[in-house]
Amino acid sequence: MPSQTSNLPSPPTLPPPSTFDLLPPLHQLLSRLLDSTVYPHDEPLETKDLATAAAAIKLKIEKARTAITGLPDISRTVEDLNEEAEECARRVEKLRLVLEKMG
């Protein structure tokens, strides 16, 4: 009897965790703006230079957003997922009953 697991789709490849690691650079940027003692090796940031300094963080956010939208089923709602889970539970129960009748 052929294995059913060979018909299952492989799980999606997730982006590396560093894709979503936005807090350290954001913290560093805000610290440069508000308190230069946290990162003493960085120069204090003037308000007029904030947009330029934030460009790298904006780019990282956009890359994370793109990575998320590329994941399968990302557009599905919680309700859709719950319905699918209930359908799977019903199917498992039917298969369990079939196995009990066989055994």
Buried (B, 14 or more C-beta within 10 A) or exposed (E): EEEEEEEEEEEEEEBEEEBBEEEEBBEBBBBBBEEBEEBEEEEEBEEEEBEEBBEEBEEBBEEBEEBEEEEEEEEEEEEEEEEEEEEEEEEEEEEEEEEEEEE
